[in-house]
Amino acid sequence: MFVSHFAAPATENYLPTTACFFVYAHAEPGVLPRVLELFAKRGLVPSLWQSTTSGSDRSQLTIDIRMRGLATETVNYIAACLRQIAFVEAVTISEKRASA
């Protein structure tokens, strides 16, 4: 199945969006490269990547990923793939639209 990850062409009525992925997982060493792989194998470099550990024993991992210009179908597909990664507990997505 081919999924396009290219944004619509820039026009006067088109404002590019930024997809925001929030990944909540156990702080296991293999989680970070598996998450990044979903973007890398599509030739994508996230606009922003932040990860932090939390909890009294630092066992919780939160990853904030921003990716500009993805089609909605691609955002949903990547989110579904993220949810299948071992040790990932939850994935939420949101969208930020650029201001005119």
Wavefront OBJ file of the C-alpha trace (Angstrom):
o trace
v 0.000 0.000 0.000
v 1.451 3.374 -1.013
v 0.843 6.308 1.294
v 1.792 9.772 0.110
v 3.507 11.971 2.662
v 3.820 15.087 0.572
v 1.908 18.243 1.413
v -0.467 20.004 -0.909
v 1.147 22.732 -3.009
v 1.335 26.186 -1.470
v -1.465 28.439 -2.644
v -3.164 31.541 -1.273
v -5.840 29.408 0.413
v -3.519 26.694 1.639
v -1.871 27.050 5.038
v 0.613 24.291 5.877
v -0.112 22.276 8.992
v 2.153 20.694 11.535
v 1.275 17.263 12.852
v 2.014 16.821 16.555
v 2.619 13.299 17.810
v 2.800 12.660 21.562
v 4.090 9.208 22.444
v 3.856 7.859 26.000
v 5.910 4.747 26.708
v 7.991 2.822 29.212
v 11.548 4.178 29.203
v 13.138 1.268 27.356
v 16.251 1.739 25.169
v 14.634 0.340 22.006
v 11.642 2.692 21.961
v 13.429 5.810 20.657
v 15.028 4.210 17.570
v 11.816 2.362 16.699
v 9.821 5.584 16.831
v 12.367 7.493 14.755
v 12.503 4.644 12.226
v 8.862 5.245 11.242
v 9.832 8.693 10.003
v 13.271 7.817 8.611
v 12.053 4.974 6.410
v 9.692 7.469 4.747
v 12.538 9.922 4.158
v 11.178 12.329 6.777
v 13.085 14.398 9.319
v 10.856 15.702 12.127
v 10.698 19.466 12.573
v 10.991 18.942 16.323
v 11.892 15.983 18.511
v 11.891 16.145 22.307
v 11.981 13.266 24.695
v 11.921 13.248 28.471
v 11.768 10.674 31.214
v 9.636 11.130 34.291
v 8.392 9.362 37.372
v 10.218 8.733 40.620
v 12.231 5.958 38.997
v 12.431 7.667 35.539
v 10.523 4.742 34.014
v 8.105 6.823 31.927
v 9.112 8.233 28.541
v 7.323 11.041 26.735
v 8.231 11.868 23.129
v 6.974 15.014 21.399
v 7.411 14.901 17.616
v 6.375 17.646 15.177
v 6.258 17.044 11.437
v 5.234 19.716 8.970
v 3.286 19.138 5.769
v 2.020 15.569 6.180
v -1.259 14.483 4.653
v -3.943 13.551 7.209
v -3.939 9.946 6.011
v -0.193 9.723 6.607
v -0.494 11.232 10.092
v -3.148 8.672 11.021
v -1.122 5.808 9.545
v 2.064 6.797 11.405
v 0.086 7.158 14.652
v -1.369 3.664 14.174
v 2.140 2.284 13.557
v 3.464 4.059 16.665
v 0.760 2.364 18.740
v 2.069 -1.039 17.637
v 5.591 -0.489 18.991
v 6.522 -2.544 22.042
v 6.398 -0.583 25.328
v 4.324 2.256 23.801
v 1.343 2.861 26.075
v -0.470 5.632 24.201
v -0.159 7.929 21.192
v -2.103 11.141 20.729
v -2.051 13.387 17.696
v -3.053 16.959 17.073
v -2.674 19.453 14.278
v -1.413 23.025 14.275
v -2.282 25.236 11.344
v 0.074 28.060 10.394
v -1.383 31.542 10.752
v -1.884 33.666 7.670
l 1 2 3 4 5 6 7 8 9 10 11 12 13 14 15 16 17 18 19 20 21 22 23 24 25 26 27 28 29 30 31 32 33 34 35 36 37 38 39 40 41 42 43 44 45 46 47 48 49 50 51 52 53 54 55 56 57 58 59 60 61 62 63 64 65 66 67 68 69 70 71 72 73 74 75 76 77 78 79 80 81 82 83 84 85 86 87 88 89 90 91 92 93 94 95 96 97 98 99 100
